[in-house]
Amino acid sequence: MLRVLHYLFHTRNYTFVILHLILQGMVYTEYTWEIFGLCQQLEFSLYYLFLPYLLLIVNLVFFTLSCVTDPGTITKANELLFLQVYEFDEVMFPKNVRCPTCDLRKPARSKHCSVCNRCVHRFDHHCVWVNNCVGAWNTRYFLSYLLTLTASAATMAVVSTVFLVRLVVMSDVYLQTYVDDLGHLQVVDTVFLVQYLFLTFPRIVFLVGFVVVLSFLLGGYLCFSLYLAAINQTTNEWHKGSQAWCQRCPHTARPPAAEPQAYRNIHSHGLWSNLREIFLPATARYERKKK
């Protein structure tokens, strides 16, 4: 079991990439097979129905770019270039520190990824779903991938929900009554409607539940990622900053001499500058000019 977990989460492999594509294929197959044709019969707008497919195409483009784009691997050739990009804060990123694995000087905001076995410039995190690190050169693709994935799930959830609501309205089920287990006459309520729809369209109701939950999960993570982008902070820096804050807590046990220094984000220069840094990374332009 430990070997399997180590293989899945601590080595580069395509397991989650394949799983991602299978799940996405299953969801879109169900949408096409069950919902698309029925919505056409109910005269839904084709633009409305084709929107999930458009988002799928865009999402797969950014998914591929997130997978194959170099996140900003630090090598002997570009080490000096990366050392000049960001200022050292001497708290989270002190000067003159070498990576013990790569034997390279560590630029500010970089980190050695144990999964990929390389140092990455402006390291954010290693994502098993794209089988790649998210760093300076592919953060823009990853954010776009996450945005279009969230949008496609939310769009599919809306289309499917509107379809079910229209069915209920057209059938007048919500105006009916039923006899409960005790023999009492009851007015149709929300619980009864959900049970009725699940018995009539079980796969569609399951799909709606899945994409709704997925939309909330992805939406929450997207908001967190956009917040970090807006303040020019990486997930790695946020995590280290949280640990540093915890260490300053008076209830945390530590040696008397080990007084932690306060971490301050010195890399945020305003919303638009922060976003421009992510979507137009300077070092990528320099590398292209050199080639």
LOROTI-710562 format. One record per residue (C-alpha): x, y, z; residue in three letters. Coordinates in nm, 4 decimals. Layout:
{{X; Y; Z}; ALA};
...
REM end
This chain:
{{0.0000; 0.0000; 0.0000}; MET};
{{0.2797; 0.2402; 0.0884}; LEU};
{{0.4512; 0.1621; -0.2407}; ARG};
{{0.1323; 0.2459; -0.4310}; VAL};
{{0.0901; 0.5760; -0.2439}; LEU};
{{0.4557; 0.6614; -0.2995}; HIS};
{{0.4216; 0.5878; -0.6707}; TYR};
{{0.1018; 0.7941; -0.7040}; LEU};
{{0.2046; 1.1014; -0.5069}; PHE};
{{0.5842; 1.1043; -0.4898}; HIS};
{{0.6901; 1.0055; -0.8424}; THR};
{{0.6047; 1.1547; -1.1791}; ARG};
{{0.3431; 0.9381; -1.3488}; ASN};
{{0.0403; 0.9814; -1.5731}; TYR};
{{-0.2138; 0.8062; -1.3473}; THR};
{{-0.4024; 1.1213; -1.2491}; PHE};
{{-0.3743; 1.2687; -1.5986}; VAL};
{{-0.5441; 0.9576; -1.7397}; ILE};
{{-0.8004; 0.9586; -1.4572}; LEU};
{{-0.8713; 1.3264; -1.5255}; HIS};
{{-0.9372; 1.2579; -1.8939}; LEU};
{{-1.1527; 0.9514; -1.8167}; ILE};
{{-1.3711; 1.1445; -1.5701}; LEU};
{{-1.4042; 1.4357; -1.8085}; GLN};
{{-1.4927; 1.1989; -2.0926}; GLY};
{{-1.7544; 1.0193; -1.8818}; MET};
{{-1.9199; 1.3456; -1.7749}; VAL};
{{-1.9364; 1.4799; -2.1301}; TYR};
{{-2.0561; 1.1461; -2.2664}; THR};
{{-2.3420; 1.1458; -2.0150}; GLU};
{{-2.4209; 1.5098; -2.0975}; TYR};
{{-2.4289; 1.4340; -2.4700}; THR};
{{-2.6178; 1.1060; -2.4385}; TRP};
{{-2.8820; 1.2090; -2.1853}; GLU};
{{-2.9184; 1.5861; -2.1626}; ILE};
{{-2.8258; 1.7349; -2.4994}; PHE};
{{-3.0932; 1.5509; -2.7002}; GLY};
{{-3.3679; 1.6041; -2.4413}; LEU};
{{-3.2839; 1.9747; -2.4179}; CYS};
{{-3.3118; 2.0010; -2.7954}; GLN};
{{-3.6610; 1.8525; -2.7733}; GLN};
{{-3.7467; 2.1207; -2.5177}; LEU};
{{-3.6120; 2.3823; -2.7618}; GLU};
{{-3.3163; 2.5008; -2.5571}; PHE};
{{-3.0886; 2.7490; -2.7346}; SER};
{{-2.8078; 2.5704; -2.9209}; LEU};
{{-2.5602; 2.8371; -2.8087}; TYR};
{{-2.6537; 2.7507; -2.4524}; TYR};
{{-2.6140; 2.3764; -2.5150}; LEU};
{{-2.2826; 2.4032; -2.7018}; PHE};
{{-2.1170; 2.6275; -2.4403}; LEU};
{{-1.9870; 2.3293; -2.2326}; PRO};
{{-1.8211; 2.1868; -2.5472}; TYR};
{{-1.6526; 2.5198; -2.6231}; LEU};
{{-1.5247; 2.5388; -2.2662}; LEU};
{{-1.4031; 2.1780; -2.2947}; LEU};
{{-1.1907; 2.2589; -2.6005}; ILE};
{{-1.0348; 2.5648; -2.4355}; VAL};
{{-0.9842; 2.3716; -2.1132}; ASN};
{{-0.8023; 2.0860; -2.2889}; LEU};
{{-0.5699; 2.3373; -2.4562}; VAL};
{{-0.4700; 2.4909; -2.1231}; PHE};
{{-0.4571; 2.1471; -1.9605}; PHE};
{{-0.2063; 2.0337; -2.2230}; THR};
{{-0.0008; 2.3514; -2.1840}; LEU};
{{0.0043; 2.3040; -1.8059}; SER};
{{0.1280; 1.9482; -1.8542}; CYS};
{{0.4030; 2.0066; -2.1113}; VAL};
{{0.5304; 2.3598; -2.0397}; THR};
{{0.8548; 2.3913; -1.8478}; ASP};
{{0.7539; 2.5534; -1.5156}; PRO};
{{1.0890; 2.7298; -1.4873}; GLY};
{{1.3546; 2.4664; -1.4289}; THR};
{{1.6728; 2.6146; -1.2846}; ILE};
{{1.9943; 2.4928; -1.4448}; THR};
{{2.3583; 2.5965; -1.4542}; LYS};
{{2.2847; 2.7855; -1.7757}; ALA};
{{2.0092; 3.0087; -1.6361}; ASN};
{{2.1052; 3.0153; -1.2667}; GLU};
{{2.2500; 3.3708; -1.2810}; LEU};
{{1.9434; 3.4981; -1.4671}; LEU};
{{1.7017; 3.3667; -1.2060}; PHE};
{{1.9133; 3.5006; -0.9184}; LEU};
{{1.8476; 3.8551; -1.0458}; GLN};
{{1.4694; 3.8287; -1.0810}; VAL};
{{1.3487; 3.8499; -0.7192}; TYR};
{{1.4816; 4.0195; -0.4089}; GLU};
{{1.5866; 3.8012; -0.1160}; PHE};
{{1.3837; 3.8716; 0.1977}; ASP};
{{1.6383; 3.7048; 0.4311}; GLU};
{{1.3525; 3.5354; 0.6173}; VAL};
{{1.1883; 3.2825; 0.3905}; MET};
{{1.4488; 3.3173; 0.1141}; PHE};
{{1.7976; 3.3998; 0.2452}; PRO};
{{2.0915; 3.4719; 0.0154}; LYS};
{{2.3727; 3.2328; -0.0724}; ASN};
{{2.1787; 2.9129; -0.0083}; VAL};
{{2.2572; 2.6144; -0.2281}; ARG};
{{2.0250; 2.3310; -0.3146}; CYS};
{{2.1867; 2.0170; -0.1675}; PRO};
{{2.0369; 1.8013; -0.4430}; THR};
{{2.0975; 2.0138; -0.7546}; CYS};
{{2.4085; 2.1893; -0.6171}; ASP};
{{2.2773; 2.5211; -0.7502}; LEU};
{{2.2384; 2.8544; -0.5783}; ARG};
{{1.8726; 2.8940; -0.4880}; LYS};
{{1.7097; 3.2076; -0.6320}; PRO};
{{1.4466; 3.3808; -0.4205}; ALA};
{{1.1019; 3.2142; -0.4412}; ARG};
{{1.2461; 2.8907; -0.5819}; SER};
{{1.2126; 2.5430; -0.4369}; LYS};
{{1.3431; 2.1960; -0.5100}; HIS};
{{1.0579; 1.9627; -0.6104}; CYS};
{{1.1225; 1.6154; -0.4751}; SER};
{{0.8754; 1.4631; -0.7226}; VAL};
{{1.0299; 1.6143; -1.0359}; CYS};
{{1.3820; 1.6204; -0.8843}; ASN};
{{1.4565; 1.9753; -0.9993}; ARG};
{{1.4610; 2.3299; -0.8657}; CYS};
{{1.1753; 2.5427; -0.9982}; VAL};
{{1.1676; 2.9211; -1.0273}; HIS};
{{0.8756; 3.0852; -0.8405}; ARG};
{{0.7620; 2.7407; -0.7289}; PHE};
{{0.3919; 2.7210; -0.6446}; ASP};
{{0.3197; 2.3492; -0.5985}; HIS};
{{0.3441; 2.0136; -0.7719}; HIS};
{{0.0095; 1.9149; -0.9246}; CYS};
{{-0.0532; 1.5437; -0.9769}; VAL};
{{-0.3460; 1.6209; -1.2122}; TRP};
{{-0.1135; 1.7768; -1.4710}; VAL};
{{0.1912; 1.5649; -1.3714}; ASN};
{{0.4013; 1.8788; -1.3541}; ASN};
{{0.5174; 2.1517; -1.1227}; CYS};
{{0.3362; 2.4842; -1.1325}; VAL};
{{0.5980; 2.7573; -1.1521}; GLY};
{{0.6831; 3.0916; -1.3092}; ALA};
{{0.6372; 2.9844; -1.6698}; TRP};
{{0.3168; 2.7805; -1.6524}; ASN};
{{0.1170; 2.9399; -1.3678}; THR};
{{-0.0793; 3.1409; -1.6275}; ARG};
{{-0.1748; 2.8199; -1.8082}; TYR};
{{-0.2666; 2.6457; -1.4836}; PHE};
{{-0.4910; 2.9339; -1.3708}; LEU};
{{-0.6594; 2.9404; -1.7123}; SER};
{{-0.7038; 2.5632; -1.6969}; TYR};
{{-0.8564; 2.5884; -1.3503}; LEU};
{{-1.0847; 2.8748; -1.4579}; LEU};
{{-1.2179; 2.6955; -1.7678}; THR};
{{-1.2581; 2.3675; -1.5766}; LEU};
{{-1.4651; 2.5444; -1.3105}; THR};
{{-1.6662; 2.7269; -1.5764}; ALA};
{{-1.7388; 2.4065; -1.7700}; SER};
{{-1.8554; 2.2239; -1.4552}; ALA};
{{-2.0712; 2.5206; -1.3496}; ALA};
{{-2.2198; 2.5597; -1.6981}; THR};
{{-2.3062; 2.1921; -1.7168}; MET};
{{-2.4613; 2.2100; -1.3690}; ALA};
{{-2.6768; 2.5072; -1.4723}; VAL};
{{-2.7915; 2.3486; -1.8003}; VAL};
{{-2.8769; 2.0190; -1.6305}; SER};
{{-3.0589; 2.1883; -1.3415}; THR};
{{-3.2601; 2.4126; -1.5729}; VAL};
{{-3.3567; 2.1029; -1.7745}; PHE};
{{-3.4852; 1.9236; -1.4628}; LEU};
{{-3.6709; 2.2331; -1.3398}; VAL};
{{-3.8374; 2.2778; -1.6783}; ARG};
{{-3.9459; 1.9138; -1.6749}; LEU};
{{-4.1034; 1.9581; -1.3326}; VAL};
{{-4.2828; 2.2748; -1.4409}; VAL};
{{-4.4112; 2.1223; -1.7652}; MET};
{{-4.5366; 1.8057; -1.5934}; SER};
{{-4.7116; 1.9956; -1.3095}; ASP};
{{-4.5775; 1.7373; -1.0626}; VAL};
{{-4.5224; 2.0069; -0.8018}; TYR};
{{-4.8999; 2.0755; -0.7999}; LEU};
{{-4.9911; 1.7148; -0.7229}; GLN};
{{-5.0537; 1.5401; -0.3915}; THR};
{{-4.9541; 1.1943; -0.2689}; TYR};
{{-5.0424; 0.9516; 0.0093}; VAL};
{{-4.7602; 0.8924; 0.2602}; ASP};
{{-4.6824; 0.5705; 0.4514}; ASP};
{{-4.9382; 0.6588; 0.7192}; LEU};
{{-5.2149; 0.7069; 0.4646}; GLY};
{{-5.2188; 1.0852; 0.4945}; HIS};
{{-5.2575; 1.3101; 0.1920}; LEU};
{{-4.9465; 1.5243; 0.1479}; GLN};
{{-4.8549; 1.8123; -0.0835}; VAL};
{{-4.5542; 1.7461; -0.3041}; VAL};
{{-4.2444; 1.9018; -0.1454}; ASP};
{{-3.8802; 1.9386; -0.2475}; THR};
{{-3.7747; 1.6025; -0.1024}; VAL};
{{-4.0497; 1.4240; -0.2956}; PHE};
{{-3.9524; 1.6058; -0.6173}; LEU};
{{-3.5884; 1.5025; -0.5792}; VAL};
{{-3.6912; 1.1406; -0.5189}; GLN};
{{-3.9259; 1.1528; -0.8178}; TYR};
{{-3.6565; 1.2932; -1.0462}; LEU};
{{-3.3987; 1.0440; -0.9196}; PHE};
{{-3.6319; 0.7514; -0.9955}; LEU};
{{-3.7220; 0.8941; -1.3380}; THR};
{{-3.3771; 1.0263; -1.4458}; PHE};
{{-3.1249; 0.8648; -1.2078}; PRO};
{{-2.8175; 0.9253; -1.4234}; ARG};
{{-2.9018; 1.2900; -1.4869}; ILE};
{{-2.9667; 1.3586; -1.1164}; VAL};
{{-2.6384; 1.1872; -1.0266}; PHE};
{{-2.4602; 1.3968; -1.2915}; LEU};
{{-2.6148; 1.7168; -1.1537}; VAL};
{{-2.5061; 1.6280; -0.8003}; GLY};
{{-2.1538; 1.5480; -0.9162}; PHE};
{{-2.1008; 1.8667; -1.1216}; VAL};
{{-2.2590; 2.0877; -0.8539}; VAL};
{{-2.0246; 1.9530; -0.5844}; VAL};
{{-1.7325; 1.9742; -0.8288}; LEU};
{{-1.8231; 2.3350; -0.9138}; SER};
{{-1.8117; 2.4372; -0.5479}; PHE};
{{-1.4830; 2.2567; -0.4841}; LEU};
{{-1.3165; 2.3954; -0.7958}; LEU};
{{-1.4668; 2.7387; -0.7360}; GLY};
{{-1.3248; 2.7500; -0.3847}; GLY};
{{-0.9800; 2.6473; -0.5026}; TYR};
{{-0.9999; 2.8927; -0.7947}; LEU};
{{-1.0848; 3.1807; -0.5586}; CYS};
{{-0.7919; 3.0863; -0.3354}; PHE};
{{-0.5549; 3.0674; -0.6347}; SER};
{{-0.6762; 3.4031; -0.7717}; LEU};
{{-0.6336; 3.5603; -0.4288}; TYR};
{{-0.2722; 3.4400; -0.4155}; LEU};
{{-0.2171; 3.5688; -0.7699}; ALA};
{{-0.3616; 3.9087; -0.6749}; ALA};
{{-0.1185; 3.9479; -0.3835}; ILE};
{{0.1718; 3.7863; -0.5736}; ASN};
{{0.2180; 3.4960; -0.3367}; GLN};
{{0.2671; 3.1302; -0.4204}; THR};
{{0.1047; 2.8347; -0.2473}; THR};
{{0.4483; 2.7368; -0.1179}; ASN};
{{0.5020; 3.0842; 0.0311}; GLU};
{{0.1508; 3.0896; 0.1792}; TRP};
{{0.2139; 2.7512; 0.3429}; HIS};
{{0.5533; 2.8574; 0.4800}; LYS};
{{0.4064; 3.1885; 0.5982}; GLY};
{{0.1295; 3.0028; 0.7819}; SER};
{{0.3880; 2.7843; 0.9527}; GLN};
{{0.5902; 3.0905; 1.0506}; ALA};
{{0.2774; 3.2536; 1.1954}; TRP};
{{0.2032; 2.9392; 1.3964}; CYS};
{{0.5579; 2.9394; 1.5349}; GLN};
{{0.5046; 3.2931; 1.6656}; ARG};
{{0.2001; 3.1757; 1.8609}; CYS};
{{0.2771; 3.1963; 2.2366}; PRO};
{{0.1358; 2.8468; 2.2900}; HIS};
{{0.3880; 2.6912; 2.0506}; THR};
{{0.6817; 2.5230; 2.2231}; ALA};
{{1.0270; 2.6267; 2.0992}; ARG};
{{1.3737; 2.6854; 2.2406}; PRO};
{{1.4139; 3.0233; 2.4156}; PRO};
{{1.6824; 3.1398; 2.1717}; ALA};
{{1.4821; 3.0488; 1.8632}; ALA};
{{1.2862; 3.3700; 1.8117}; GLU};
{{1.1343; 3.3503; 1.4612}; PRO};
{{1.1544; 3.6493; 1.2303}; GLN};
{{0.8322; 3.7974; 1.0979}; ALA};
{{0.7605; 3.7136; 0.7349}; TYR};
{{0.6427; 3.9963; 0.5088}; ARG};
{{0.5471; 3.9644; 0.1438}; ASN};
{{0.7889; 4.2006; -0.0334}; ILE};
{{0.6987; 4.0873; -0.3860}; HIS};
{{0.3505; 4.2398; -0.4144}; SER};
{{0.3503; 4.5586; -0.6243}; HIS};
{{-0.0209; 4.6181; -0.6831}; GLY};
{{-0.2921; 4.4093; -0.8468}; LEU};
{{-0.2147; 4.4760; -1.2139}; TRP};
{{0.1613; 4.4457; -1.1722}; SER};
{{0.1140; 4.1167; -0.9870}; ASN};
{{-0.1136; 3.9748; -1.2572}; LEU};
{{0.1173; 4.0978; -1.5349}; ARG};
{{0.4068; 3.9202; -1.3648}; GLU};
{{0.2109; 3.5915; -1.3754}; ILE};
{{0.0667; 3.6171; -1.7254}; PHE};
{{0.3749; 3.7821; -1.8804}; LEU};
{{0.6684; 3.6355; -1.6858}; PRO};
{{0.9815; 3.8410; -1.7566}; ALA};
{{1.2292; 3.5519; -1.7463}; THR};
{{1.0380; 3.3641; -2.0165}; ALA};
{{1.0796; 3.6618; -2.2484}; ARG};
{{1.4511; 3.6826; -2.1707}; TYR};
{{1.4962; 3.3139; -2.2455}; GLU};
{{1.3236; 3.3486; -2.5835}; ARG};
{{1.5445; 3.6458; -2.6745}; LYS};
{{1.8572; 3.4457; -2.5894}; LYS};
{{1.7474; 3.1639; -2.8186}; LYS};
REM end
